[in-house]
Amino acid sequence: MDLGDVSFDMLVESLAASALVHLGDQADRATGAKVPPNPDAAVQMIQLLTLLEEKTQGNLDEREVQLLTMTLRVLRTRLLEVRKNSASGQISVT
């Protein structure tokens, strides 16, 4: 089975997509349904990306560094928003 070229970008985007599903921002690819936010599961994906950032330090080109840095920044910001909305009871799945 040929899955095509696998890249660093694909890995980052896959982990980020999983985090966004857990944050309630994207539909689950398997079911097509949006699910309520699960911040703990999103944190796990963010931690995996953080680990990837730490373990690849000095081995990425500038574009890859920027992709990973921006992805983490967006996900961390979104996580804070979800936690804030969850604490105030403003969770919605649209």
N, C-alpha and C positions, 0 to 999 in steps of 0.2 A: 504494500500500500504506500503510494507516494503522497506525502503530505505537503510537498513543495519545500521551499527553503525556510528553514526555521531561523529566526533572528532574535537578537537581544530585544528589539522593539516589540516583537510579538510576545515575548515573555512578560515584559513590563505591561503591555496593553492587556494581556490576559489576566494578570493579577489585579490590575486596576479595574477591569470590567467586573471581576468578582467582587471587589470592594464596593463598587457602585451598586451592584445588585443588593448587597448586604446593607447599604445605606438607603435603600428604597428608591434609588434614582433610575435604575434600569430594570427592564423585565428579565426574568430568568430565561436564559436561552433554551433550556430544556422544556419548560412549561409555557413560556410566553407570558406568564403572569408576573405582575409586580407584587412583591411581598412587603410586609411591614419591615421597617428598619430593624436590623440586628447589629447594633454597634459592636458587640463583642466579636462577632464574626468579621466585621469590617476591620477591626483592630488587628486581627490575625493577618489579614491580607496586607495591611499597612506595615506590620512588623516584618513580613516576608520581603517586602520591597525595601525596607530599611536595612535588613540583613544583606540583601543583594547589593545595595549601595555601599555598605561597609566592606563587603568581601571583594568588590570589584574596584575599589578606590585605586586610582593610578593606572587602571587597565582599560578604561573606556575612552573613546574619542569625545570631543567636545559636544557633539550632537547627542550622543548617548547620555552624557552627564546631564545635559539640559533636559532631556526627556525624563529621566529619572527624578531629577530635582523638581521639575514643574509638576510631575505626576504626584509626587509625595506632598508637595505644597497644596495642591488642589484637594487631595483626599483628606489631608489633616484638617484643612479648613472646613470641608464638608462634614467631617466627623464631629467637629465642634458644633456646627449648626444643628446636626441631627440630635446630638446630646442635649443641646439647649432647648430645642423644640420638644424633645421627649420629656424633659423635666417640667416644661410648662404645659404638657398635655396637647400639643399641637401636631400630633402625628397624623399624616394622611397619606394614603396610597392612591395616586391618580394615574 
